[in-house]
C-alpha cells in the first residue's frame, strides 16, 4: 500500500482538530503550530493505524514523528513496507 500525502492530510484534519484549513497544510507545515496537541496526536495515531492497518512502535511515538505531514508519511511508509 502506498501512503499518499492527501490521505494523511485528511486523517490529520479530521482527527487532529487542526485550526488551519487543509489547503494551508503543506508537507512541511508544523502541525503543532496549526493546533495539534498531545491528546489529538493520539487520535491521529489511532486513525492512521486503522486506515493503514499498522501499529506504531514505541520508537515512533514522538513529537518529531507527528510534527509534519511529511514526517507522518515517512513513518507510515516504514510501517507498511
C-alpha positions as CSV (number, residue, x, y, z in Angstrom):
1,X,0.0,0.0,0.0
2,X,1.3,3.4,-0.9
3,X,1.0,6.2,1.6
4,X,-0.4,9.4,0.0
5,X,0.0,12.8,1.5
6,X,-3.6,13.6,0.8
7,X,-4.8,10.6,2.8
8,X,-2.6,11.6,5.7
9,X,-3.7,15.2,5.5
10,X,-7.4,14.2,5.6
11,X,-6.9,12.0,8.6
12,X,-4.9,14.7,10.4
13,X,-7.5,17.3,9.7
14,X,-10.4,15.1,10.7
15,X,-8.9,13.6,13.9
16,X,-6.3,16.3,14.9
17,X,-8.7,19.2,15.4
18,X,-6.4,21.4,13.3
19,X,-7.3,25.1,13.3
20,X,-5.7,25.7,9.9
21,X,-7.6,24.9,6.7
22,X,-6.4,21.7,4.9
23,X,-5.2,23.9,1.9
24,X,-2.8,25.7,4.3
25,X,-1.1,22.4,5.4
26,X,1.9,21.7,3.2
27,X,4.1,18.7,3.6
28,X,6.5,20.6,6.0
29,X,3.9,22.7,7.9
30,X,4.3,22.5,11.7
31,X,1.2,20.6,12.8
32,X,1.6,21.6,16.4
33,X,1.6,25.3,15.4
34,X,-1.6,24.5,13.4
35,X,-3.4,23.2,16.5
36,X,-2.3,19.6,17.0
37,X,-1.9,18.7,20.7
38,X,-0.6,15.7,22.5
39,X,-4.2,14.4,23.0
40,X,-5.2,14.9,19.4
41,X,-1.9,13.3,18.3
42,X,-3.2,10.1,19.9
43,X,-6.4,10.4,17.9
44,X,-4.4,10.9,14.7
45,X,-2.2,7.9,15.5
46,X,-5.2,5.7,16.1
47,X,-6.8,6.8,12.9
48,X,-3.6,6.2,10.9
49,X,-3.3,2.7,12.5
50,X,-6.9,1.9,11.5
51,X,-6.6,3.3,8.0
52,X,-3.3,1.8,7.0
53,X,-3.6,-1.4,9.2
54,X,-0.3,-0.7,11.0
55,X,0.8,-0.3,14.6
56,X,3.2,2.5,15.7
57,X,6.1,1.1,17.8
58,X,7.3,2.9,20.8
59,X,10.3,4.4,19.0
60,X,8.0,6.3,16.6
61,X,5.8,7.7,19.4
62,X,7.5,11.1,19.4
63,X,6.7,14.7,18.6
64,X,9.0,14.6,15.7
65,X,7.0,11.7,14.1
66,X,3.8,13.8,14.1
67,X,5.3,17.2,13.6
68,X,4.7,17.4,9.8
69,X,2.6,15.6,7.2
70,X,5.9,14.5,5.6
71,X,7.2,13.0,8.8
72,X,4.0,11.1,9.3
73,X,4.0,9.8,5.7
74,X,7.6,8.7,6.2
75,X,6.8,6.9,9.4
76,X,3.7,5.1,7.9
77,X,5.7,4.2,4.8
78,X,8.2,2.5,7.0
79,X,5.5,0.6,8.8
80,X,3.6,-0.6,5.7
81,X,6.7,-2.0,3.9
